Amino acid sequence: MLINSIQSKQSHVGESGRRRNVGQSPVDGVADLSWAILPESPVGPLRLIGTRTCLHRLEFSSRNGVAAFPALPIDCIHCESDFDEPLRQLGEFFSGQLRHFTVSLAPLGTVFQQKVWQQLQQVPWGTTASYGEIAAAIGQPTASRAVGLANSRNPLPILIPCHRIIGRQRSLTGYNGGLERKRILLQLEGFGSG
């Protein structure tokens, strides 16, 4: 059961002239959405989606170095000022000055996904954990594959640090933003530099 189950099945013709289903966005049904882009970061352009009070998504650009992102809900507006604090904190994280984010997060997902994402936030900067360790920490020690799936659906990568989760043999494993981005994020935290 999704915590946010409100979905619209309307269609809309966007600026490109392509028809898209509005109900396919993971943030549909959330009121007063806005977005902003961090045009440059070590992992490429990033787009933040949220409200004045919390973040719902952080998206990687689908093309290296170019801001290319999925379509947004019709009523989601561009408003950089709504994201002053998250953008500041991301800048400080990438420059090595910030180790823990304090912005308000509201990821949308199942109850199980929420448990996993909350536990991911307990993995400190500069450390890693395995999928099995996260499964054990949430009281479901045999659910490491389900933890991996929840990890891959994390709507707030970097802010909810799923890049810190590695394989049982301490190897880099899949990352929704791609293994190269995972490597970069771990190197920012001191891994692979020695």
C-alpha positions in Angstrom: 0.0 0.0 0.0 1.5 3.3 -1.0 1.4 6.0 1.7 0.5 8.5 -1.0 -2.1 6.6 -3.0 -3.8 9.6 -4.7 -3.4 9.3 -8.4 -4.9 11.0 -11.3 -5.3 9.2 -14.6 -5.7 12.4 -16.7 -3.5 13.1 -19.7 -1.8 16.3 -20.7 -0.1 17.5 -23.8 3.2 19.0 -22.7 5.4 21.7 -24.3 7.0 19.0 -26.5 3.6 18.1 -27.9 3.8 14.6 -26.4 0.9 13.3 -24.4 1.8 12.0 -21.0 -0.3 10.5 -18.1 -0.3 12.9 -15.2 -0.9 10.1 -12.7 2.5 8.5 -13.4 4.5 10.9 -11.4 5.6 9.6 -7.9 4.6 13.0 -6.4 1.1 13.4 -7.9 -1.5 14.2 -5.3 1.0 16.3 -3.3 -0.3 19.9 -3.1 1.8 23.0 -3.8 4.8 21.3 -5.4 7.7 23.3 -6.8 11.1 22.4 -8.2 14.6 23.8 -8.5 17.8 22.6 -10.2 21.3 22.4 -8.9 23.0 22.8 -12.3 26.5 21.7 -11.2 27.6 19.0 -8.8 30.2 16.2 -8.8 27.4 13.9 -9.9 25.9 16.1 -12.5 22.8 18.3 -12.5 20.3 17.5 -9.8 16.6 18.4 -9.6 14.8 18.9 -6.2 11.0 18.5 -6.0 9.1 19.4 -2.9 7.0 22.0 -1.0 8.1 25.0 1.1 8.3 22.7 4.1 9.8 19.4 2.8 11.5 17.6 0.0 9.9 14.7 -1.8 12.4 13.9 -4.5 16.0 14.4 -5.7 16.6 13.4 -9.3 19.8 12.8 -11.2 20.0 14.1 -14.8 19.5 11.3 -17.3 22.4 12.7 -19.3 25.9 13.5 -18.0 26.5 17.2 -17.7 23.1 18.1 -19.2 20.0 18.9 -17.2 17.6 16.3 -18.6 14.8 15.1 -16.2 11.5 13.2 -16.4 8.3 15.2 -16.8 6.7 16.9 -13.8 3.1 17.1 -12.7 1.2 19.9 -14.4 0.9 22.1 -11.4 4.5 21.8 -10.2 6.2 25.2 -10.5 9.8 26.4 -10.7 10.7 28.2 -7.5 14.4 28.4 -6.5 13.6 30.3 -3.3 11.7 27.3 -1.9 14.9 25.4 -2.0 17.5 27.8 -0.6 18.3 25.7 2.4 18.5 22.3 0.6 20.6 23.8 -2.2 22.9 25.3 0.4 23.3 22.0 2.3 24.0 20.1 -0.9 26.7 22.6 -1.8 28.3 22.2 1.6 28.0 18.4 1.3 29.8 18.4 -2.0 32.5 20.7 -0.7 33.1 18.5 2.3 31.8 20.9 4.9 28.5 19.0 5.7 28.2 15.5 6.9 24.5 15.3 8.0 21.5 16.9 6.2 18.9 18.6 8.4 16.3 19.6 5.8 12.9 18.1 6.2 12.3 15.0 4.0 9.0 13.4 3.0 9.8 10.5 0.7 6.7 8.7 -0.7 6.7 4.9 -0.5 5.4 1.8 1.2 5.6 1.2 4.9 8.5 -1.2 4.3 10.4 1.3 2.1 9.9 4.0 4.8 11.5 1.7 7.4 14.4 1.0 5.1 14.9 4.7 4.2 14.8 5.7 7.9 17.4 3.1 8.7 19.6 4.4 5.8 19.7 7.7 7.5 21.3 6.1 10.5 24.4 5.1 8.4 26.9 7.9 9.3 29.0 9.8 6.8 32.2 8.1 5.9 30.9 4.6 6.7 29.1 1.9 4.8 26.6 -0.9 5.6 25.5 -4.0 3.7 22.0 -4.8 2.6 22.0 -7.6 5.2 23.0 -5.2 8.0 20.1 -2.9 7.1 17.7 -5.8 7.0 18.9 -7.0 10.4 18.6 -3.4 11.8 15.0 -3.1 10.8 14.2 -6.5 12.4 13.9 -8.5 9.1 17.3 -10.3 8.8 16.3 -12.4 5.8 15.0 -9.4 3.8 18.3 -8.2 2.3 16.9 -8.5 -1.3 13.8 -6.5 -0.4 16.1 -3.9 1.3 18.0 -3.7 -2.0 14.8 -3.1 -3.9 13.7 -0.4 -1.4 17.2 1.1 -1.6 16.9 1.3 -5.4 13.5 3.1 -5.1 14.8 5.8 -2.7 13.4 9.0 -4.0 15.9 11.2 -2.2 19.4 9.8 -3.0 22.3 11.6 -1.4 19.9 13.1 1.3 18.9 9.6 2.3 22.3 8.1 1.7 21.6 4.9 -0.2 25.1 5.2 -1.8 26.6 4.0 1.5 25.0 0.6 1.1 27.2 -2.0 -0.4 27.3 -5.7 -1.1 27.9 -8.5 1.4 31.5 -8.9 0.2 32.0 -5.1 0.6 31.7 -4.6 -3.1 30.0 -1.8 -4.9 26.6 -3.0 -6.1 23.8 -1.3 -8.1 22.9 2.3 -7.6 19.9 4.0 -9.2 22.1 6.9 -10.2 24.7 4.5 -11.7 27.8 3.0 -10.2 30.0 5.9 -11.3 27.9 8.3 -9.2 28.0 5.9 -6.3 31.8 5.8 -6.6 32.0 9.6 -6.6 29.8 10.0 -3.6 31.7 7.4 -1.6 35.0 9.1 -2.6 33.6 12.4 -1.4 33.3 10.6 2.0 36.8 9.3 2.0 36.4 5.8 0.4 38.9 4.7 -2.3 41.2 7.7 -1.7 43.8 5.7 0.2 
